[in-house]
Amino acid sequence: MALEYPSDLKYQDSHEYVRLDGDIATIGISAFAVDQLGDIVFLELPEVGDALIKGESFGTIESVKAVENLYAAVSGTVVERNDAIVEAPEQLADDPYGEGWLLKVRITDSSELDDAMSADEYQAQVEGE
């Protein structure tokens, strides 16, 4: 299966993506990361109202193979959490860029995304091209 890398997203080395809409950043993890993790069994995410700080861990994702930290691509305040995906984390694999988003965050500084990768840069990195 060919993995998707939507071009409207910004990507981090740690495989989180950000979709920016005004000052709201939708954060999730890439299809590549989901594919590498395998069967996802547990997701720990912050609560609405919690603050994220760029570069710091904001939660964990657990698969049958490993537990990985999730890292904030931007600083801001959590305004929405995808409780449906927390309740059924295995569904993350079905639609990581759509229904499988994790958090919506009101960001404090959009320039924090200046060092994020484009879809092409991210794809080249993860596919080793």
N, C-alpha and C positions, 0 to 999 in steps of 0.2 A: 504494500500500500504506500503510495506516495504521500508524504507529509505535506501539510499546507503551511504557508508562511504569509498570512495576509499582509498586504503592503501598507495598510492604514495603521499598523501597530508599530510600537517601538519595543525593542527587545533588550533584555539584560543578559550578561554572561551566565547568571544563575538560572536562566530559562523562564523568568517571569516576563509577561508582556504587559504593555499599557496601551489602552485606547483612550485618547484624550478627546473630550467633548466639552469645550469651554474650560471651566475650572474643575470639572469632574473627570477623574481618571478611573477607568475600569481596569482592574488588575486581575490577571489569571496566569496560568502556566501554559507554555507552548505544547503543541501536539508532540513535538520531539521529546520533551520531558515526560509527558504522559506515556509515550511509547517506551521510553527507557525504564520508567518505574515499573511498568507492568500493572498487575491488578491492584488498584488503589482501594485501601480498606478503611482509612481514617484521615480526617482533615481537622486540624485545629486552627481556628481563625479568631482574630480579635472581635470585640463587640462594637456595635455602633457607638460612636462617640469617642472611641479610643484614638490616640494619636499614633501615626506612623512616622518614623524618621528614616530618611533615605539611607540605604545601606545596612540597616538593622533588620534582624529577623522579626517577622510579624506573626509567625505561626509555623506549623509543620504539616507535612503531607507524608502519609505512611502507606507503603505498599507491602505486598508479601515479601519483597526483596529488601527494602530499606526504609529508613526514616530520613527525610530531608527537611532542612529548614527552608522557609519561604522568606525572601528578602524584599524589602520595600524599594521600589524603583524611584519613588518620590516621597516627599514628606507631606503630611496632611492629616485630615481627620476622617475617620471611617463614617460615611453617611448611609451605607447600605451593605449588608452582608448577604451572600447567597445561601440562605439556610437550607434550601432544597438540595444543594450540592453537599452541604455538610451532613445532611441526613442520609444521602445516597451518593457517597463519593465515587463509587464505581462508575457512575454515569458521566464522570468527567471525561472519560475516553470518547464518549459519543459526540461531544460538541465542545471542545475546549475553548473555542473562540466565540461561541454563542451562549447557549444555556449553561455552559460550564465555567462562566466567570466566577471569581471568588469574592472580590470586594469592589465597592465604589468609594472613592476617596476624594474629598474636596482638597485640592492641592494648594500649597502656599506659594510655590515658585515653579512655574512651568520650565524655567531654564534648567532645572535639575535633569530634564530629559535630554539636554544637549549632548550628553555623552552616551546616550542609548544607541543601540544599533538599528539600522534599517532592516527590513525583511531580507534583502539581498545579503547584507553583511552577516546577519545572524545565520542564514541558511549556509553560507560559505563556511562559517565557523563550525557549525555543528556537523556538517556533512564532510568536513575536512578537505574542502576544495581549494 
